[in-house]
Amino acid sequence: MRSLIWLLLLTSIAATSQVNTYKVSFSNAVHHEAKIEVTFPKIKSQKLSVQMSRTSPGRYALHEFAKNVYGFKAFNSQGDELEIERNDPYSWTVKNTDGTITVQYILYANRGDGTYSQVDASHAHLNIPATFMYAEALKDRAIELQVDLQDKPDWKIATQLEKINEHTFKAPDLYYFMDSPIEISDHQIRSFEHDGQKIEFVLHHQGSEAEFDQYFEQVKRVVEQEAAVFGELPDYDFGRYTFLACYMPNASGDGMEHRNSTILTKTDALANGGMKGNIGTVAHEFFHGWNVERIRPEDLEPFSFSEVNMSRNLWFAEGFTSYYTGLILHRAGITSEKEYIEGLSGTFNYVWNSPATRYFNPMEMSMQAPFVDAATSVDPVNRENTFISYYSYGSILGLALDLSLREKDLNLDDFMKLMWQKYGKNEVAYDVEDIEITLSAYAGEEFSQNFFAKHIRSAERPEYKKLFEQVGVSITQNTKKNHFGASFRETENGLEIRRNTVIGSPAYEAGLDEGDVIISANGAPITTSEEMEEVIATTAEGEKISLEYKRFGETGTTSVELSADPAYKIRLSENASKEQLKNRKNWLESK
C-alpha cells in the first residue's frame, strides 16, 4: 500500500507521462447498462491485451466480471476498427496499427454491493474491477476518468479519487484506481473534522434529512471511538475519508473497505430498522482503515486481480475487526452493556459448538476464504461441519485475548496500537509470526507462545469461564434442555431436514441427513416444525424418539437419543463484586 508522499510523487510524475483515459456514460441506465470507452495512447507493442478483473479488493474468491461485458470493439486514432483475438474468457487482444488503441464496450451491472456494480434509474454504483477493463502491461500508467452525466443531470459523483473537476478524476496508477469505488446518484453528504482530517458520509437513500442527521451522529461517535483505540487516524490521501452508503431497496447488503473510503449497502432504510441495523457495518469497515488496509497481511501483497487471493491471517485482519465492531458500538453509546454482553452468545456458540475445530485451526480456516467469500458452486458441501467463518472465529479469539491480557493489567487496545505503530503507520506488511513477536514484546514471550500454540496453531478453546469471571460476566448452559441437532423446513411432502446434521449430534448419530423427510415421531404424524419441537422438548431424560422418515422415496426408521443442549448463555453477573465491576468498566467504557 502507499503513503501520501509516495502517492503525491506518483501524481506529479503522471502529469508528464502517458495517461490512459476512461469514459463512462449512462444513456440506458434504466436497463442496467453503462457505455464505457478506454483509450490507451503511445502503444509500442504490436498487440495489446486488455482484460476484466477476476477478483476485487477486499474479496478473496473469483468473480469473473467479464461475464457482464458485451459489444466489445476496438479502434485506432483514425477511427478504423482493429482486429481482435480471444484466447481466454476474460481478455481481448487488440492489434496495434498507429500507437493508439481505444476500446468500447457495454457493461451490464445490476448488483449494488461491495463487489459488483449496479446501474439503474436511481444511481450508478461502480466497483472499479467490476466495471472497467485494464491493460496489465500498462498498470503503472496514470489514469483519468471522465463521467458523462448529460443523461442524468441530477446525479453527483462521490469517490476517494482525486478530483480534477466536477466530472473528471484521476488515479496515479491502476492499483489505486481499482481500489477506488464510486457512487453516482442524487445523494446527500455530511462531514466533520477529526484530527485535522475530513470524514465525509455520502448517503443515497429515500429517507429524510433529519434521519440522516441522527444517523450521522452515531457515525461520528464510531469514528471517535475507533480513532481512540489506535491513538490517531491514518494519514488519508488528500486528508479525506469517504463513506459511500447506499441504503436503497435495490441494493444488496454488504460492506467493503478501501484505502480512503468504504462501500456500505443495505436494503434497510434508516426509518425501517437501518438506524441501528446498518451502523455495525460502518464500525467494521472503518476499523479496516487501520486493520487490513494499512496493518496489512503480507500474503495479500500485491493483491492479484487475475487469481484468488489467499491469506492465513484473516482471523486477525477480519476476525479482530469483527471483535471490535460490537465493542465499539457499545463504547459509542449505540448499544447497552446488556445488549453487547448478551449479544456475544450467538457468535460464541457458532464457533465453539462447531465440529469444524477438529479439522482446521484459525489460520487454516482463513485459507478457506476463496471457497466461501461470496464464492459460488453448484455441488453440495459440508460447511456445517468443516467451516467456521474467520470473522466469527477471530472475533471470539479477539475477545479471549483481550480478557487474557486484562488479567495481566494489559489490554487489546494497546496491543492493536503497537501493531499500528510497528506495521500500519509505515505500511510494512506482517505475517502470523510478526503478530506473535509483537505480542511477545507487549505481554511476554511465555504468554504469546502459549496463546499462539493453543489457539492459533491449534484449535483449543480458551478458559472463557475464568476470563469472563474477572469482568463480572457469567457463561452457563441449560443441561435440562434437550438437543436434537438438525434444523427443519416445512414442505409439501412433510417436515424436511434442511441442512447437514452436525457431527456428533443426536440426529447425526441416528443416521439422519439433509433432505430426509420426517413422517412421524413416536407413532404420531409430524407435519410442522412446532410439532417436532414439542416432541423434542417433552422427551424425558433417557428416553428415545422413534422416527419414521422418507429418503429417496423409501421409508426408513430410526431412534434418536437426545443430548443436553450445548448452547451457552453469556450474561451480566447479578452479584458482581466492586473489583469485577471496575474491570468491566475498564474494558467497556468509552475512550
Beta strands, then each sheet from edge to edge (+ up, - down):
strand 1: 19-25
strand 2: 33-40
strand 3: 47-51
strand 4: 69-75
strand 5: 84-85
strand 6: 91-95
strand 7: 101-108
strand 8: 118-119
strand 9: 123-126
strand 10: 142-148
strand 11: 156-159
strand 12: 162-165
strand 13: 168-171
strand 14: 182-185
strand 15: 188-194
strand 16: 197-205
strand 17: 240-247
strand 18: 254-257
strand 19: 261-266
strand 20: 473-477
strand 21: 482-483
strand 22: 488-491
strand 23: 494-497
strand 24: 517-521
strand 25: 524-525
strand 26: 544-551
strand 27: 554-561
strand 28: 563-564
strand 29: 568-572
sheet 1: 4+ 7- 2+ 1- 10- 13+ 12-
sheet 2: 3+ 6- 5+
sheet 3: 8+ 9- 14+ 11-
sheet 4: 15+ 16- 17- 19- 18+
sheet 5: 20+ 29-
sheet 6: 21+ 28-
sheet 7: 22+ 23- 24+ 25-
sheet 8: 22+ 23- 24+ 26- 27+
end
